[in-house]
Amino acid sequence: MYNNKVSIIVPCFNQAKYLNNTLQSVYNQTYKDWECIIVNDGSTDDTEVVALNWSNKDSRFKYFFQNNNGVSVARNYGVKLAKGKYIQFLDSDDILEKNKINYQVKILDSNPEIDIIYSSSRYFFDGDLLNFYPIHYNGIIPTIEINKNDKNQKEVLLYRNICTICSSLYRKEILKKITFKKIVFEDWFLHIECALNDFVFHYSNSEKTNSLIRMTFESQMNKHTIINKNSNKFNKELDALLSSKKYFSKLMQQRTIRNKLTEKKSKNILKIIITNITPPIIIKILNKIL
């Protein structure tokens, strides 16, 4: 039996300086039937002080601690604690506009065929809440607008992520079956698993329903952009998932073909350069390698 309609899960690691703003945005929501589960992932700053201030102020804020184990484990822990019908993830340096949850709850309540509803995201520089950008300075464009009736949702999710984790509202039943993995781009991988398990995504936006993503060097998103997107662990997990589901992706096949052609072209150009500037004995060695 659910006691709260929405469980908002806030994993925290050494971002106490932003946490007040994040939790204030939760408190300001026009939708009031929520609980906010704050999971301190072994922070060494004032995260606990900030969190306890809010839990003392309002009993809907609930504070929990775990030894440092990463954002995926913290989110999964939050889901286990959650009593809500719907789940909202919120990183500890980001902000929800005031109508976000209210708007999305109404859509999920009235559309049982939708499993994950998401809205738009906007980026802002730390300290500047007057100027918002639809694109991250690293080049990330956060939102692809998918309709519940689109038949190729799996294909799109395999090709790229369609939304930020904070922009979505999930039915809790999904997250009983699918959990975050300890890999880079863990939110994207979760969305891929949702799509391959036939959970339906739907985009809808209205006034004051954006998630606002802070652009800082220590943010989760910035860390991901400087890690090789084609990390072995991510690809191994994805290959295993596709194999278990016996799923074939035409988009992924075409991208693989394109990448191989690009790689072959690059090697040919390198050979031409080497042939013109390198002594013959070195050319023979390099040809064996290339």
VOSENU-859282 format. One line per 3 residues: number of its first residue (from 0); their letters; for each residue x negated, y, z of C-alpha. Coordinates in steps of 0.001 Angstrom, whole numbers. Example, Ala and Ser with C-alpha at 12.3 -4.5 7.8 and 13.67 -1.06 7.14 Angstrom:
residues 2
0> as> -12300/-4500/7800 | -13670/-1060/7140
//
This chain:
residues 290
0> myn> 0/0/0 | -1461/3338/-1068 | -1491/6137/1492
3> nkv> -2853/8807/-853 | -2030/9437/-4457 | -5533/10492/-5558
6> sii> -8918/9517/-4124 | -11680/11979/-5026 | -15116/10359/-4737
9> vpc> -18123/12658/-4282 | -21543/10928/-4269 | -24242/13185/-2764
12> fnq> -28014/13121/-2816 | -29948/16199/-1666 | -27608/18762/-3194
15> aky> -26284/20362/-23 | -26772/23828/-1504 | -24028/23093/-4070
18> lnn> -21756/20877/-2001 | -19730/23691/-427 | -18646/24961/-3858
21> tlq> -17781/21449/-4972 | -15642/20665/-1928 | -14018/24090/-2052
24> svy> -12796/23254/-5557 | -11221/20083/-4142 | -9571/22053/-1350
27> nqt> -8212/24555/-3905 | -6407/21944/-5988 | -2722/22741/-6559
30> ykd> -2084/19014/-6110 | -2217/18332/-2379 | -1750/14572/-1991
33> wec> -5411/13549/-2038 | -8263/12191/40 | -11868/13186/-607
36> iiv> -14455/10481/66 | -17917/12005/462 | -20675/9384/135
39> ndg> -24072/10589/1326 | -26620/8525/-604 | -29438/8856/1932
42> std> -29934/12631/1616 | -32697/14310/3587 | -31280/17852/3347
45> dte> -28177/19353/5031 | -25662/17243/3109 | -24320/15670/6302
48> vva> -23874/19055/8001 | -21908/20459/5049 | -19770/17332/4704
51> lnw> -18926/17161/8404 | -17941/20831/8405 | -15306/20007/5804
54> snk> -14104/16812/7498 | -13669/18779/10742 | -11754/21456/8880
57> dsr> -9414/19079/7020 | -8863/15388/7749 | -8399/14663/4059
60> fky> -12197/14955/3735 | -13865/11722/4859 | -17611/11350/5300
63> ffq> -19654/8164/4806 | -23376/7439/4740 | -25398/4794/2909
66> nnn> -29119/4258/2548 | -30373/5654/-742 | -29313/3283/-3501
69> gvs> -28343/5502/-6422 | -25228/7181/-7782 | -23699/3971/-9187
72> var> -23750/2185/-5837 | -22413/5313/-4089 | -19479/5560/-6510
75> nyg> -18697/1850/-6203 | -18755/2176/-2417 | -16344/5080/-2649
78> vkl> -13946/3050/-4780 | -13923/274/-2159 | -12986/2819/504
81> akg> -10367/4556/-1631 | -6668/4321/-746 | -5360/6332/-3682
84> kyi> -3444/5162/-6700 | -5712/7223/-8949 | -9470/7852/-8799
87> qfl> -11289/11117/-9494 | -15102/11134/-9569 | -16808/14430/-8827
90> dsd> -20569/14978/-8738 | -21745/17017/-5770 | -22918/19987/-7875
93> dil> -19844/20268/-10109 | -16444/21954/-9822 | -12827/21127/-10709
96> ekn> -10489/23861/-11883 | -7459/24161/-9638 | -4797/22530/-11872
99> kin> -6931/19613/-13030 | -5618/16829/-10809 | -2001/18024/-10744
102> yqv> -1820/18083/-14544 | -3413/14663/-15006 | -1344/12939/-12296
105> kil> 1825/14041/-14085 | 592/12522/-17342 | -365/9187/-15784
108> dsn> 2896/9046/-13823 | 4970/9556/-16962 | 2852/7523/-19415
111> pei> 2201/3997/-18122 | 504/3089/-21420 | -2363/5503/-20612
114> dii> -5066/4173/-18284 | -7599/7018/-18325 | -6609/10626/-18886
117> yss> -9323/13218/-19474 | -9534/16926/-20161 | -12274/19277/-21339
120> sry> -15554/20168/-19646 | -17465/23418/-19646 | -21082/24001/-18620
123> ffd> -22406/26861/-16534 | -25810/27988/-15346 | -26459/27849/-11631
126> gdl> -25331/31097/-10026 | -23186/32220/-12959 | -19514/31271/-12739
129> lnf> -18453/33938/-15220 | -19900/32420/-18379 | -18993/28928/-19565
132> ypi> -20315/26963/-22518 | -18717/24059/-24429 | -22174/22549/-24967
135> hyn> -25111/21712/-22649 | -28446/23431/-23347 | -29865/19951/-24031
138> gii> -27442/19651/-26960 | -24847/17437/-25279 | -21308/18041/-26502
141> pti> -19185/16505/-23738 | -15753/15917/-25243 | -14333/13929/-28149
144> ein> -10562/14195/-28291 | -9081/10688/-28385 | -5351/10082/-28589
147> knd> -3670/7139/-26870 | -2492/5929/-30289 | -5954/5845/-31862
150> knq> -6745/2280/-32879 | -10532/2660/-32961 | -11246/3688/-29374
153> kev> -13718/834/-28890 | -15708/1929/-31935 | -15910/5543/-30799
156> lly> -16990/4634/-27247 | -19707/2326/-28537 | -21054/5104/-30719
159> rni> -21134/7774/-27984 | -19508/8805/-24733 | -16335/10855/-25117
162> cti> -16180/12787/-21838 | -17939/13633/-18616 | -17192/11465/-15593
165> css> -15659/14425/-13734 | -13175/15228/-16504 | -11323/11905/-16159
168> lyr> -8652/10515/-13864 | -8550/6700/-13631 | -5939/4243/-12476
171> kei> -7526/2478/-9526 | -6623/-959/-10908 | -9248/-434/-13621
174> lkk> -12023/84/-11101 | -11145/-3085/-9232 | -12206/-4942/-12392
177> itf> -15018/-2737/-13693 | -17803/-1173/-11619 | -20744/1134/-12285
180> kki> -24036/-536/-13157 | -27446/671/-11976 | -28603/1897/-15382
183> vfe> -29018/5273/-17055 | -25821/6524/-18697 | -23850/4482/-16184
186> dwf> -20706/6546/-16861 | -20889/5867/-20597 | -21385/2151/-19986
189> lhi> -18356/2111/-17678 | -16270/3737/-20424 | -17481/1177/-22964
192> eca> -16423/-1636/-20629 | -13031/9/-20143 | -12482/214/-23897
195> lnd> -13599/-3374/-24509 | -11141/-4491/-21831 | -8349/-2686/-23740
198> fvf> -7852/151/-21276 | -6446/3158/-23106 | -8012/6632/-23096
201> hys> -6106/9823/-23820 | -7215/13449/-24060 | -4983/16283/-22934
204> nse> -5838/19762/-21752 | -4000/22694/-20233 | -4764/25934/-18399
207> ktn> -7222/25574/-15503 | -7734/21821/-15962 | -11416/21778/-16955
210> sli> -14259/20161/-15086 | -17137/22609/-14719 | -20614/21082/-14979
213> rmt> -23547/22900/-13404 | -26693/23024/-15541 | -29731/22491/-13302
216> fes> -33016/20658/-13782 | -32181/18216/-10975 | -28688/17368/-12255
219> qmn> -27776/13808/-13165 | -27027/14809/-16752 | -30370/16547/-17217
222> kht> -32220/13510/-15851 | -30421/11335/-18388 | -31374/13522/-21329
225> iin> -35090/13231/-20556 | -34907/9435/-20227 | -35085/7445/-23461
228> kns> -31478/6892/-24521 | -32407/3516/-25984 | -33680/2167/-22675
231> nkf> -34174/-1593/-22661 | -31913/-2179/-19669 | -29017/-238/-21194
234> nke> -29341/-2089/-24510 | -29660/-5489/-22850 | -26526/-4860/-20777
237> lda> -24660/-3641/-23863 | -25754/-6623/-26001 | -24635/-9022/-23277
240> lls> -21285/-7258/-22956 | -20621/-7286/-26713 | -21628/-10942/-26903
243> skk> -19311/-11917/-24031 | -16428/-10060/-25685 | -17365/-11401/-29147
246> yfs> -16961/-7852/-30389 | -18361/-6625/-33697 | -18769/-2896/-34243
249> klm> -18888/-1528/-37781 | -20083/1885/-36578 | -22897/306/-34575
252> qqr> -23880/-1872/-37555 | -24130/1169/-39824 | -26181/3091/-37247
255> tir> -28583/135/-36912 | -28993/-23/-40698 | -29633/3739/-40818
258> nkl> -32204/3539/-38016 | -34060/698/-39736 | -34146/2616/-43035
261> tek> -35418/5726/-41231 | -38082/3681/-39440 | -39174/2054/-42716
264> ksk> -39361/5445/-44444 | -41458/6863/-41601 | -43898/3941/-41829
267> nil> -44234/4405/-45593 | -45021/8097/-45140 | -47590/7215/-42469
270> kii> -49237/4703/-44823 | -49517/7321/-47539 | -51176/9745/-45136
273> itn> -53561/7075/-43825 | -54519/5962/-47347 | -55583/9470/-48300
276> itp> -57644/10353/-45221 | -58873/7084/-43655 | -61889/4914/-44549
279> pii> -61033/1550/-46259 | -62016/-674/-43313 | -59676/1234/-40968
282> iki> -56880/1060/-43582 | -57080/-2765/-43612 | -56731/-2898/-39827
285> lnk> -53828/-451/-39754 | -51999/-2239/-42573 | -51955/-5397/-40491
288> il> -50412/-3475/-37605 | -47890/-1575/-39733
//
